[in-house]
Amino acid sequence: PPGFKPAGTVNAARLCLPPAIVKQRYTGSRLLGVKYEKKVQEYLGQCYGEAYLANPWLCFFSGGRKRWCQPDGLLFDFKAGTITIVEVKYQHTPLAWWQCLYLYLPVLEQIFPEELWHFQFCEVTKWYDPAVRFPVEVSLAREVGLKSLKFMVHIWKP
């Protein structure tokens, strides 16, 4: 997608403090998305407690450069050894898939070894349109933490 920068080959990664960035003011549809994400984070925190990590900052090295990224959430199933990468979008969009597979996953695989952890993906959205062209077949999920081999979409309306 335009403006999307994948992680590329990740040489090292870790959980970290956020980089020094300027706070942004949002308006219009972006503001709707920010408000929706805040409600989703509260909802997932209540549902999953300490198994859910909201907005973790990840620092990684790729192409000789230090970079940061921030998935919307990580849901841990410690018994099954599964981490669900959660991406919150006000409207269903293929960008969620691109971010999960080509930005967050390569970084998280450096932090959480694949011998111990398996990854799955879930977009939480308020508006799902099945006519939106998506790179893979999705599975509509009743819960964020369900086990699935497909990219999951959980529709949640506060």
ZADO-1210 file (C-alpha; in nm, 4 decimals, padded with zeros to 6 digits):
<atoms>
<atom x="00.0000" y="00.0000" z="00.0000" code="PRO" pos="1"/>
<atom x="00.1152" y="00.3596" z="-00.0555" code="PRO" pos="2"/>
<atom x="00.3318" y="00.4858" z="00.2302" code="GLY" pos="3"/>
<atom x="00.3653" y="00.1432" z="00.3944" code="PHE" pos="4"/>
<atom x="00.7199" y="00.0489" z="00.4954" code="LYS" pos="5"/>
<atom x="00.7691" y="-00.3213" z="00.5743" code="PRO" pos="6"/>
<atom x="01.0203" y="-00.4335" z="00.8351" code="ALA" pos="7"/>
<atom x="01.2414" y="-00.6091" z="00.5815" code="GLY" pos="8"/>
<atom x="01.5129" y="-00.8333" z="00.7242" code="THR" pos="9"/>
<atom x="01.5133" y="-00.7832" z="01.1003" code="VAL" pos="10"/>
<atom x="01.8544" y="-00.8393" z="01.2592" code="ASN" pos="11"/>
<atom x="01.7559" y="-00.7702" z="01.6219" code="ALA" pos="12"/>
<atom x="01.4471" y="-00.6551" z="01.8106" code="ALA" pos="13"/>
<atom x="01.3218" y="-00.5887" z="02.1627" code="ARG" pos="14"/>
<atom x="01.0365" y="-00.4367" z="02.3580" code="LEU" pos="15"/>
<atom x="01.1276" y="-00.0768" z="02.4351" code="CYS" pos="16"/>
<atom x="01.0177" y="00.2640" z="02.5541" code="LEU" pos="17"/>
<atom x="00.8509" y="00.4831" z="02.2917" code="PRO" pos="18"/>
<atom x="01.0711" y="00.7036" z="02.0746" code="PRO" pos="19"/>
<atom x="01.0569" y="01.0806" z="02.1282" code="ALA" pos="20"/>
<atom x="00.7737" y="01.1851" z="01.9005" code="ILE" pos="21"/>
<atom x="00.5503" y="01.4869" z="01.8770" code="VAL" pos="22"/>
<atom x="00.1896" y="01.4353" z="01.9875" code="LYS" pos="23"/>
<atom x="-00.0509" y="01.4698" z="01.6993" code="GLN" pos="24"/>
<atom x="-00.3956" y="01.6216" z="01.6878" code="ARG" pos="25"/>
<atom x="-00.6470" y="01.4263" z="01.4905" code="TYR" pos="26"/>
<atom x="-00.9595" y="01.5414" z="01.3116" code="THR" pos="27"/>
<atom x="-01.2327" y="01.3823" z="01.1017" code="GLY" pos="28"/>
<atom x="-01.2213" y="01.0107" z="01.0289" code="SER" pos="29"/>
<atom x="-00.8766" y="00.9704" z="01.1896" code="ARG" pos="30"/>
<atom x="-01.0186" y="01.1055" z="01.5168" code="LEU" pos="31"/>
<atom x="-01.3043" y="00.8521" z="01.4945" code="LEU" pos="32"/>
<atom x="-01.0460" y="00.5759" z="01.4580" code="GLY" pos="33"/>
<atom x="-00.8418" y="00.6978" z="01.7567" code="VAL" pos="34"/>
<atom x="-01.1520" y="00.7146" z="01.9782" code="LYS" pos="35"/>
<atom x="-01.2646" y="00.3707" z="01.8619" code="TYR" pos="36"/>
<atom x="-00.9223" y="00.2206" z="01.9328" code="GLU" pos="37"/>
<atom x="-00.9260" y="00.3605" z="02.2867" code="LYS" pos="38"/>
<atom x="-01.2603" y="00.1869" z="02.3529" code="LYS" pos="39"/>
<atom x="-01.1320" y="-00.1378" z="02.2002" code="VAL" pos="40"/>
<atom x="-00.8221" y="-00.1269" z="02.4227" code="GLN" pos="41"/>
<atom x="-01.0408" y="-00.0913" z="02.7327" code="GLU" pos="42"/>
<atom x="-01.2661" y="-00.3754" z="02.6138" code="TYR" pos="43"/>
<atom x="-00.9751" y="-00.6134" z="02.5433" code="LEU" pos="44"/>
<atom x="-00.8092" y="-00.5244" z="02.8729" code="GLY" pos="45"/>
<atom x="-01.1296" y="-00.6132" z="03.0584" code="GLN" pos="46"/>
<atom x="-01.1757" y="-00.9372" z="02.8617" code="CYS" pos="47"/>
<atom x="-00.8213" y="-01.0709" z="02.8811" code="TYR" pos="48"/>
<atom x="-00.6579" y="-00.8923" z="03.1747" code="GLY" pos="49"/>
<atom x="-00.2826" y="-00.9405" z="03.2019" code="GLU" pos="50"/>
<atom x="-00.2770" y="-01.1718" z="02.8977" code="ALA" pos="51"/>
<atom x="-00.3363" y="-00.8649" z="02.6788" code="TYR" pos="52"/>
<atom x="-00.0618" y="-00.6104" z="02.6164" code="LEU" pos="53"/>
<atom x="-00.1943" y="-00.2873" z="02.4617" code="ALA" pos="54"/>
<atom x="00.0182" y="-00.0726" z="02.2302" code="ASN" pos="55"/>
<atom x="00.3634" y="-00.2189" z="02.3003" code="PRO" pos="56"/>
<atom x="00.6548" y="-00.0315" z="02.1445" code="TRP" pos="57"/>
<atom x="00.9043" y="-00.2459" z="01.9571" code="LEU" pos="58"/>
<atom x="01.2521" y="-00.1321" z="01.8589" code="CYS" pos="59"/>
<atom x="01.4291" y="-00.3180" z="01.5783" code="PHE" pos="60"/>
<atom x="01.7259" y="-00.3032" z="01.3443" code="PHE" pos="61"/>
<atom x="01.6706" y="-00.3518" z="00.9736" code="SER" pos="62"/>
<atom x="01.9004" y="-00.2556" z="00.6888" code="GLY" pos="63"/>
<atom x="02.1484" y="-00.1117" z="00.9364" code="GLY" pos="64"/>
<atom x="01.8916" y="00.1342" z="01.0729" code="ARG" pos="65"/>
<atom x="01.7137" y="00.1523" z="01.4062" code="LYS" pos="66"/>
<atom x="01.3348" y="00.1630" z="01.3661" code="ARG" pos="67"/>
<atom x="01.0261" y="00.1457" z="01.5871" code="TRP" pos="68"/>
<atom x="00.6806" y="00.0044" z="01.5421" code="CYS" pos="69"/>
<atom x="00.3765" y="-00.0354" z="01.7633" code="GLN" pos="70"/>
<atom x="00.1146" y="-00.3044" z="01.7121" code="PRO" pos="71"/>
<atom x="-00.2209" y="-00.2159" z="01.8617" code="ASP" pos="72"/>
<atom x="-00.2058" y="-00.5182" z="02.0893" code="GLY" pos="73"/>
<atom x="-00.0636" y="-00.8605" z="02.1676" code="LEU" pos="74"/>
<atom x="-00.2812" y="-01.1295" z="02.3206" code="LEU" pos="75"/>
<atom x="-00.0852" y="-01.4104" z="02.4876" code="PHE" pos="76"/>
<atom x="-00.2141" y="-01.7635" z="02.5342" code="ASP" pos="77"/>
<atom x="00.0630" y="-01.8987" z="02.7566" code="PHE" pos="78"/>
<atom x="-00.0691" y="-02.2564" z="02.7699" code="LYS" pos="79"/>
<atom x="-00.0939" y="-02.2888" z="02.3911" code="ALA" pos="80"/>
<atom x="00.2181" y="-02.0805" z="02.3229" code="GLY" pos="81"/>
<atom x="00.0249" y="-01.8495" z="02.0923" code="THR" pos="82"/>
<atom x="00.0501" y="-01.4755" z="02.0437" code="ILE" pos="83"/>
<atom x="-00.2335" y="-01.3023" z="01.8585" code="THR" pos="84"/>
<atom x="-00.1231" y="-00.9802" z="01.6924" code="ILE" pos="85"/>
<atom x="-00.4183" y="-00.7422" z="01.7193" code="VAL" pos="86"/>
<atom x="-00.4711" y="-00.4561" z="01.4764" code="GLU" pos="87"/>
<atom x="-00.7613" y="-00.2171" z="01.5414" code="VAL" pos="88"/>
<atom x="-00.9269" y="-00.0442" z="01.2459" code="LYS" pos="89"/>
<atom x="-01.2457" y="00.1590" z="01.2431" code="TYR" pos="90"/>
<atom x="-01.3213" y="00.0143" z="00.8972" code="GLN" pos="91"/>
<atom x="-01.2038" y="-00.3216" z="00.7641" code="HIS" pos="92"/>
<atom x="-00.8960" y="-00.2611" z="00.5495" code="THR" pos="93"/>
<atom x="-00.6204" y="-00.4664" z="00.3836" code="PRO" pos="94"/>
<atom x="-00.3667" y="-00.2402" z="00.5581" code="LEU" pos="95"/>
<atom x="-00.4256" y="-00.4459" z="00.8763" code="ALA" pos="96"/>
<atom x="-00.2982" y="-00.7583" z="00.6962" code="TRP" pos="97"/>
<atom x="00.0062" y="-00.5793" z="00.5545" code="TRP" pos="98"/>
<atom x="00.0988" y="-00.4367" z="00.8941" code="GLN" pos="99"/>
<atom x="00.0569" y="-00.7672" z="01.0781" code="CYS" pos="100"/>
<atom x="00.2411" y="-00.9861" z="00.8257" code="LEU" pos="101"/>
<atom x="00.5127" y="-00.7575" z="00.6942" code="TYR" pos="102"/>
<atom x="00.5878" y="-00.5218" z="00.9821" code="LEU" pos="103"/>
<atom x="00.4932" y="-00.6679" z="01.3200" code="TYR" pos="104"/>
<atom x="00.5473" y="-01.0405" z="01.2559" code="LEU" pos="105"/>
<atom x="00.9154" y="-01.0208" z="01.1459" code="PRO" pos="106"/>
<atom x="00.9919" y="-00.8009" z="01.4481" code="VAL" pos="107"/>
<atom x="00.8046" y="-01.0172" z="01.6975" code="LEU" pos="108"/>
<atom x="00.9666" y="-01.3356" z="01.5641" code="GLU" pos="109"/>
<atom x="01.3007" y="-01.1909" z="01.6752" code="GLN" pos="110"/>
<atom x="01.1684" y="-01.1277" z="02.0274" code="ILE" pos="111"/>
<atom x="00.9595" y="-01.4434" z="02.0728" code="PHE" pos="112"/>
<atom x="01.1362" y="-01.7476" z="01.9202" code="PRO" pos="113"/>
<atom x="00.9265" y="-01.9602" z="01.6871" code="GLU" pos="114"/>
<atom x="01.0375" y="-02.2762" z="01.8706" code="GLU" pos="115"/>
<atom x="00.8317" y="-02.1519" z="02.1662" code="LEU" pos="116"/>
<atom x="00.5612" y="-01.9319" z="02.0130" code="TRP" pos="117"/>
<atom x="00.3134" y="-01.9425" z="01.7270" code="HIS" pos="118"/>
<atom x="00.1541" y="-01.6298" z="01.5851" code="PHE" pos="119"/>
<atom x="-00.1933" y="-01.5536" z="01.4609" code="GLN" pos="120"/>
<atom x="-00.3614" y="-01.2322" z="01.3548" code="PHE" pos="121"/>
<atom x="-00.6858" y="-01.0516" z="01.4303" code="CYS" pos="122"/>
<atom x="-00.8224" y="-00.7243" z="01.3010" code="GLU" pos="123"/>
<atom x="-01.0781" y="-00.5708" z="01.5372" code="VAL" pos="124"/>
<atom x="-01.3094" y="-00.3450" z="01.3423" code="THR" pos="125"/>
<atom x="-01.6336" y="-00.1573" z="01.3841" code="LYS" pos="126"/>
<atom x="-01.7379" y="-00.1756" z="01.0187" code="TRP" pos="127"/>
<atom x="-01.6817" y="-00.4921" z="00.8172" code="TYR" pos="128"/>
<atom x="-01.7559" y="-00.4905" z="00.4461" code="ASP" pos="129"/>
<atom x="-01.7109" y="-00.8343" z="00.2839" code="PRO" pos="130"/>
<atom x="-01.6810" y="-00.6624" z="-00.0552" code="ALA" pos="131"/>
<atom x="-01.3474" y="-00.5047" z="00.0465" code="VAL" pos="132"/>
<atom x="-01.0728" y="-00.6770" z="-00.1516" code="ARG" pos="133"/>
<atom x="-00.8444" y="-00.8482" z="00.0978" code="PHE" pos="134"/>
<atom x="-00.5146" y="-01.0301" z="00.0251" code="PRO" pos="135"/>
<atom x="-00.6302" y="-01.3541" z="00.1967" code="VAL" pos="136"/>
<atom x="-00.9510" y="-01.5237" z="00.3012" code="GLU" pos="137"/>
<atom x="-01.0589" y="-01.4078" z="00.6463" code="VAL" pos="138"/>
<atom x="-01.2393" y="-01.5830" z="00.9265" code="SER" pos="139"/>
<atom x="-01.5001" y="-01.3884" z="01.1216" code="LEU" pos="140"/>
<atom x="-01.4248" y="-01.4510" z="01.4882" code="ALA" pos="141"/>
<atom x="-01.6606" y="-01.4326" z="01.7878" code="ARG" pos="142"/>
<atom x="-01.3584" y="-01.3587" z="02.0087" code="GLU" pos="143"/>
<atom x="-01.0131" y="-01.2145" z="01.9494" code="VAL" pos="144"/>
<atom x="-00.8371" y="-01.5099" z="02.1122" code="GLY" pos="145"/>
<atom x="-00.9910" y="-01.7930" z="01.9096" code="LEU" pos="146"/>
<atom x="-00.7505" y="-02.0317" z="01.7395" code="LYS" pos="147"/>
<atom x="-00.7477" y="-01.9984" z="01.3627" code="SER" pos="148"/>
<atom x="-00.5123" y="-02.0621" z="01.0742" code="LEU" pos="149"/>
<atom x="-00.6787" y="-01.7775" z="00.8830" code="LYS" pos="150"/>
<atom x="-00.6530" y="-01.4030" z="00.9340" code="PHE" pos="151"/>
<atom x="-00.9345" y="-01.3291" z="01.1793" code="MET" pos="152"/>
<atom x="-01.1700" y="-01.0334" z="01.1816" code="VAL" pos="153"/>
<atom x="-01.3582" y="-00.9571" z="01.5023" code="HIS" pos="154"/>
<atom x="-01.6413" y="-00.7071" z="01.4641" code="ILE" pos="155"/>
<atom x="-01.6940" y="-00.5072" z="01.7817" code="TRP" pos="156"/>
<atom x="-01.9376" y="-00.2214" z="01.8196" code="LYS" pos="157"/>
<atom x="-01.9368" y="-00.0449" z="02.1571" code="PRO" pos="158"/>
</atoms>
